[in-house]
């Protein structure tokens, strides 16, 4: 681990980012053009003290998961992210391996979408990054670990996961999840990560076993669904999925399908501003 070089790199990248690039309001009292340490800590989900120790070369070796969070917070390019891993004494994630870090270009697209809810997902349905609008809509979906990080696993094993959808849509969504996973399993034939996930779902859910046996295949691209939000009520959303050329990551963009939903999203942004006074992910 190259502590001094790591500290210098993190400090310079923090100072090079304009607050507006990460959705933070640039107030009149700001004395620096870059981000504050507490803003980096907020975006990365770590303590301010840890960010200070990193920038002063006094920290313990950060984990790969923490490095991924810092890379997202600092909007690092793929090359910069690899450099960050090297400085911290870790091997960068392989370009063709299991997608555990959102691509830098997709994160920048999240920023550009602004008030439009958008997420970056792996081809197995793990949420890798969300913009602030998506956080207000669905909460932090990157916090899950183990099998629960996959949306399809939560859907079939956690009844609470289905509470976000009206009962009349449950069967349709379940079939979508299974058909999309079937397509991924075919595309990544022999991949132990996919094989083990399917095995654990088969063992955990009779509903999954029923649908998996039907061998339906369909890659999710565009859809319309209702989302039940605890603060503003039902939201009718159009969902558009953009897939990277290697089909390992997806950009999911959610837009209101009617005027009532648009008004409720506007209300949600007001509620969100009150709940999270500093713009950006909590």
Order of alpha helices (4+ residues) and beta strands (2+ residues): alpha-alpha-alpha-alpha-alpha-alpha-beta-beta-alpha-alpha-alpha-alpha-alpha-beta-beta-beta-alpha
